[in-house]
Amino acid sequence: MISAVLVQPASAETLQEALLKAYQSNPTLTGARSGQRAVDENVPIEKAGGRPRLNATGNYTESILKPTISFTSPQRAATANAQLSVPLYAGGAVKNGVRGAKTRVEAGRASLRGTEASVFSQVVAAYMDVIRDSAIVSLNRANVGVLEVNLQATNDRFEVGDLTRTDIAQSQSRLALARSDLQTAEANLIRSRENYIALVGSPPDNLETPPPLPGLPANPDLAVQVAVVDNPDILAAKKQREAAFYDVKVARAAAKPTVSAFTQAGYTNYLNTLPIGQSDSQINKSAAAGVELNIPLYQGGRPAAQVRQSQAFESQAIEREIEIERGVIAQVRAAYASWQASLQTIVSSQAAVDATALSLEGVRAENSVGSRTILDILNAEQEALISRVELVSAQRNAYVAGFSLLASMGHAEADDLGLAAGVLYDPVQNYDRVKNKLLDWGGDPAPVPVATRTVDTPAQNAKVAPETK
C-alpha cells in the first residue's frame, strides 16, 4: 500500500473530493460526454434509412400568356401531390448500418471510460504534486532558517576569534543558494497549484494525505492479464474494428437491388378556368400504388471502390487494435516497474533521512569540540535536506505510478474509486432516450456550459500551512 508522509489539518480536502469535482466539472470529461451523445444519434440516423418517407408538394400556376395554338388550356391551376414510400429491401445497407452505429456507440462508451481514467490520473498527479511541492517548500524554508541561524552563530564565533572570514563566506554562500532553492520550490508549488485548478476547477485547500490504493497487482503478468480484458482503450479499438466490419457490408449493398413500395395521390383544381364544354369538372384527382424494383447494372466502378476502401479501413482498424494493445501492455509493465522502483526508493530514502539526521547531529557535536569545520556542518545539512526531498518525491512518484497502473488496467474510474452515489454519469440513459425517436421535429435544449470556469479563482501563492506533529 502507498500513502504520503505529510499529515495535514483535519479540515483538509480529500483526494476523493478532488476527483468528484473533476468528474462533475472538468471540461475534458464534460466535452467527451457531449461527444458521446452525438455518437448516440448515429443509431436513429441509420434507422431512418429503413423507415417510411412521406412527402407532399403543392403549387399554384397562373398563365400569363396562353399558347396561341391552345384554346383549352386553363388560366390557372392549384395542384397538390403526396407520396408515401416504404423501403422493403435495401441490400442489407440499413441493417448493417444500424449494427455499425450501435457498435460505435459501445466503442464511444469505452473511449469515455478511457477519458475518465486519463483525467483522474492527471488529477491524482496534480494532487500529489501539490503535496510534494508543499513539503519541499516547507523543507527549504526550514533549511533557510537553519542556515540563517548558522550564519549568525558563525558571525558570533568570528567576533571572538574562534572562526575565520572563510567560514563566514561559506555560510553566506550556502544561505544564498538555499534562498535560491526556496524561490524555485515556491515557483514549482505555484505551478502545481495552478495546474490543480485547471483540472479540478477550484484551488487546492490543505490537501489531505490520500488513502492507500486498492487492488494493485502482485506482479506485472497479472496486471497485463487484467488490462487486456478491462482496459477501455483496447475495448474501444475492438469495437471500432467490429464497426468497420459492418461498414464493408454496407458498401457491398450499393451493388445490390433495392425494393420499395409506394403510394401516391394527386389533386388539381383549375379554379373554373377550363373552357366550358372541355371538361365536366374543374377538379382532377388521381391515386396510384405499386412496388418499385431498382437493379443497379453499372455505376462506373463506384461500389467496388467503396468496398475496397471499407476493407482497407477494416484492415487499418485491425492493426490499430493490435497497436493499442501493444501500447497498453508496455504502459502496464512500465507503470508496474516505476511503482516498484518508487517503493524501493522510499525505503532507501527513509534510511538516508535517518542516517543524515544522525550524521548532522554528530557533526554538530564534533564541531562543538573543534574536530569538525563549519563546512562539514553545511555539507551535512545539505545532505539531510536532499534526502528529505528525495523521500517526498519518491512517495509522490510511487502513488502516481500506482494509480497509473490501475488506470492502465481499467480499474481507475468513478465506480472503482467509490465516488458519491447518485452523481455518476450514465451514457446509456441518453442512448435509450434517443435510439427510437421517430419525429422530424424537435431537439434538445440549447447547450449551456457544464464545466466551471476558473477565471475568478485567485492567483496562487506559495504559502504552506504549518505541519501538525
SVG drawing of the C-alpha trace seen along z (x, -y; Angstrom):
<svg xmlns="http://www.w3.org/2000/svg" viewBox="-70 -41 111 54">
<polyline fill="none" stroke="black" stroke-width="0.4" points="0.0,0.0 1.1,-3.6 0.5,-6.7 2.0,-10.1 4.0,-11.1 2.7,-14.6 0.0,-14.9 -2.5,-17.6 -5.0,-19.6 -8.4,-18.0 -10.2,-20.3 -8.2,-19.3 -9.6,-18.4 -9.5,-14.7 -8.4,-13.1 -12.0,-11.7 -13.4,-15.2 -10.9,-16.4 -11.8,-13.6 -15.5,-14.2 -15.1,-17.9 -13.2,-16.9 -15.8,-14.3 -18.6,-16.8 -16.9,-19.9 -13.7,-19.0 -14.2,-20.3 -12.4,-17.4 -14.8,-15.0 -18.0,-17.0 -16.9,-17.6 -16.3,-13.9 -19.8,-13.2 -21.3,-15.6 -19.3,-13.9 -20.7,-10.5 -24.3,-11.9 -23.5,-12.9 -22.4,-9.3 -25.6,-8.0 -27.6,-9.9 -26.0,-7.8 -28.3,-5.0 -31.6,-6.8 -29.9,-8.4 -29.1,-4.9 -32.6,-3.6 -34.2,-6.4 -33.0,-4.8 -35.3,-1.8 -38.4,-3.8 -41.2,-5.1 -40.9,-8.5 -43.9,-10.8 -43.6,-13.8 -46.1,-16.4 -45.8,-19.1 -48.2,-21.9 -48.1,-24.7 -50.3,-27.4 -49.9,-28.3 -51.1,-31.4 -50.9,-31.6 -49.6,-35.0 -49.6,-34.2 -51.6,-31.4 -50.1,-29.3 -51.6,-30.7 -52.4,-27.2 -54.1,-26.1 -57.7,-27.1 -58.4,-24.6 -55.5,-25.3 -56.7,-26.6 -55.9,-30.2 -54.8,-29.0 -54.4,-25.8 -53.7,-24.7 -52.2,-21.2 -51.2,-19.1 -49.4,-15.7 -48.5,-13.3 -46.3,-10.2 -45.6,-7.6 -42.6,-5.3 -41.8,-2.3 -38.4,-0.6 -38.7,3.2 -35.2,4.3 -32.0,2.3 -29.4,4.9 -28.6,5.0 -27.4,1.4 -29.8,0.3 -29.4,3.4 -25.7,3.3 -25.6,-0.5 -27.6,-0.2 -25.3,2.5 -22.2,0.5 -23.7,-2.6 -24.6,-0.6 -21.1,0.9 -19.6,-2.6 -21.8,-3.6 -20.2,-0.9 -16.8,-2.0 -17.6,-5.5 -18.6,-4.4 -15.3,-2.6 -13.5,-5.7 -15.4,-7.8 -14.2,-5.4 -10.6,-5.9 -11.0,-9.7 -12.4,-9.4 -9.4,-7.4 -7.0,-9.7 -8.5,-12.8 -8.4,-11.0 -4.7,-10.1 -3.9,-13.8 -5.9,-14.8 -4.1,-12.4 -0.7,-13.5 -1.7,-17.2 -2.9,-16.4 0.3,-14.6 2.4,-17.4 0.8,-19.9 1.5,-17.8 5.1,-17.1 5.9,-20.7 4.3,-22.0 6.5,-19.7 9.6,-20.7 8.8,-24.4 8.5,-23.7 11.8,-21.8 13.6,-24.6 12.1,-27.2 13.3,-25.3 16.7,-24.9 16.9,-28.7 16.0,-29.2 18.7,-26.8 21.3,-28.4 20.4,-31.9 21.0,-30.7 24.2,-29.1 25.4,-32.3 24.6,-34.3 26.4,-31.7 29.4,-31.8 29.5,-35.6 29.4,-35.4 32.2,-33.0 34.2,-35.1 33.8,-38.1 35.5,-36.2 38.2,-34.9 37.0,-31.3 36.4,-31.2 37.7,-32.9 36.2,-35.0 36.3,-31.9 33.8,-30.2 31.6,-33.3 31.8,-33.3 31.0,-29.6 27.9,-30.1 26.8,-33.1 27.2,-31.2 25.1,-28.3 22.4,-30.6 22.2,-32.4 21.9,-29.1 19.3,-27.9 17.2,-31.1 17.5,-30.5 16.4,-26.9 13.5,-28.1 12.4,-30.6 12.5,-27.7 10.5,-25.5 7.9,-28.2 7.5,-28.7 7.1,-25.0 4.4,-24.9 2.5,-27.8 2.7,-26.0 1.4,-22.8 -1.5,-24.6 -2.5,-26.4 -2.4,-23.0 -4.6,-21.6 -7.1,-24.4 -7.1,-23.7 -8.0,-20.1 -10.3,-20.3 -11.8,-23.7 -11.0,-25.1 -7.9,-25.9 -6.3,-23.1 -7.2,-23.6 -4.8,-21.9 -4.8,-18.6 -5.2,-15.5 -2.9,-12.5 -4.5,-10.2 -5.7,-6.7 -3.8,-3.6 -4.6,-2.4 -6.7,0.8 -6.3,3.6 -2.7,3.2 -1.4,6.4 1.1,8.8 3.2,9.0 3.3,7.5 1.9,10.6 -1.3,10.4 -1.6,6.7 -1.3,7.4 -3.9,10.1 -6.4,7.7 -5.5,4.9 -6.1,7.0 -9.6,7.7 -10.6,4.4 -8.6,1.6 -11.1,-0.8 -8.7,-1.8 -8.4,1.9 -12.2,2.3 -12.8,-0.8 -10.4,0.4 -12.1,3.8 -15.5,2.2 -14.2,-0.1 -12.8,3.0 -16.3,4.6 -17.9,1.5 -15.5,1.4 -16.6,5.0 -20.2,3.8 -19.1,0.9 -17.9,3.4 -21.3,4.9 -22.9,1.5 -20.6,0.8 -21.5,4.1 -25.1,3.2 -24.6,0.4 -24.4,3.0 -27.5,5.0 -31.1,4.5 -33.5,2.4 -37.2,2.9 -39.7,0.3 -43.5,0.0 -45.1,-3.3 -48.4,-5.0 -49.1,-8.5 -52.1,-10.8 -52.7,-13.9 -55.2,-16.7 -55.6,-19.5 -58.1,-22.3 -58.3,-24.5 -60.3,-27.2 -63.0,-27.3 -60.7,-28.4 -61.2,-25.4 -63.4,-26.4 -67.0,-25.4 -67.6,-22.1 -64.0,-21.0 -64.4,-19.2 -67.3,-18.1 -65.3,-19.0 -62.8,-21.7 -61.1,-19.2 -58.9,-16.3 -57.9,-13.6 -55.5,-10.7 -54.1,-7.9 -51.7,-5.0 -49.9,-2.3 -47.2,0.1 -43.8,1.7 -40.6,0.4 -37.6,2.6 -34.2,0.9 -31.5,3.1 -28.1,1.4 -26.4,2.7 -23.3,0.4 -22.3,-2.6 -18.9,-3.4 -17.0,-1.2 -18.0,-3.2 -19.5,-0.3 -16.4,1.9 -14.1,-1.0 -16.2,-1.7 -16.0,2.0 -12.2,2.0 -12.0,-1.3 -14.1,0.1 -12.0,3.3 -8.8,1.2 -10.3,-0.8 -11.2,2.6 -7.7,3.7 -6.5,0.4 -8.8,1.0 -7.4,4.5 -3.9,3.2 -4.9,0.3 -6.3,2.7 -3.0,4.5 -1.2,1.3 -3.2,0.1 -2.9,3.5 0.9,3.3 0.9,-0.2 -1.2,0.8 0.9,3.8 4.0,1.6 2.3,-1.0 1.2,1.5 4.7,3.1 6.4,-0.3 3.9,-1.6 4.5,1.5 8.2,1.2 8.0,-2.5 5.8,-1.7 8.1,1.0 11.1,-1.2 9.5,-4.1 8.6,-1.8 12.2,-0.7 13.3,-4.3 11.0,-5.2 12.8,-2.6 16.2,-3.8 15.3,-7.4 13.8,-6.8 17.1,-5.1 19.0,-8.1 16.8,-10.5 17.5,-8.6 21.2,-8.4 21.7,-12.0 19.8,-13.2 22.1,-11.1 25.1,-12.3 24.1,-16.0 23.7,-15.6 27.1,-14.0 28.8,-16.6 27.4,-19.4 28.5,-17.7 32.0,-17.2 32.2,-20.8 31.5,-22.0 34.7,-20.3 36.7,-21.5 37.0,-18.3 34.6,-19.4 34.5,-22.6 31.6,-24.8 31.8,-23.4 31.3,-19.9 28.1,-21.2 26.9,-22.9 27.5,-19.7 25.7,-17.6 22.7,-19.9 22.6,-19.9 22.7,-16.1 19.9,-16.0 17.7,-18.3 18.4,-16.3 17.4,-13.0 14.1,-14.5 13.3,-16.0 14.0,-12.7 11.8,-10.9 8.9,-13.2 9.4,-12.9 9.6,-9.1 6.3,-9.0 4.7,-11.1 6.1,-9.0 5.0,-5.8 1.4,-6.9 1.1,-8.4 2.7,-5.3 0.4,-3.0 -2.7,-5.0 -1.4,-5.0 -1.0,-1.2 -4.7,-0.9 -5.8,-3.2 -4.0,-1.2 -5.6,2.0 -9.0,0.3 -9.7,0.0 -9.4,-3.7 -12.8,-5.0 -15.6,-6.5 -17.2,-3.2 -13.8,-1.8 -13.0,-4.9 -16.3,-4.9 -17.4,-8.4 -20.6,-9.5 -23.6,-7.5 -26.2,-9.4 -23.8,-11.7 -22.3,-9.3 -23.0,-10.0 -24.7,-7.1 -24.2,-7.3 -26.8,-4.5 -29.6,-6.8 -29.2,-9.2 -28.9,-6.3 -32.1,-4.8 -33.7,-8.2 -32.9,-8.8 -32.4,-5.4 -36.1,-5.0 -37.1,-8.6 -39.3,-9.0 -40.2,-12.6 -38.5,-15.0 -39.1,-17.9 -37.7,-18.8 -34.3,-18.7 -32.7,-19.2 -32.5,-22.5 -29.8,-24.9 -26.4,-23.9 -25.1,-25.6 -21.7,-25.2 -21.4,-22.3 -17.7,-22.7 -16.8,-25.5 -14.6,-28.4 -11.5,-29.3 -11.0,-32.9 -12.4,-34.1 -10.1,-31.9 -7.4,-33.8 -3.8,-33.6 -2.0,-31.1 0.9,-31.7 3.5,-29.6 2.0,-29.8 2.2,-26.5 0.2,-25.6 2.3,-24.6 2.6,-20.9 1.0,-19.3 3.0,-16.7"/>
</svg>
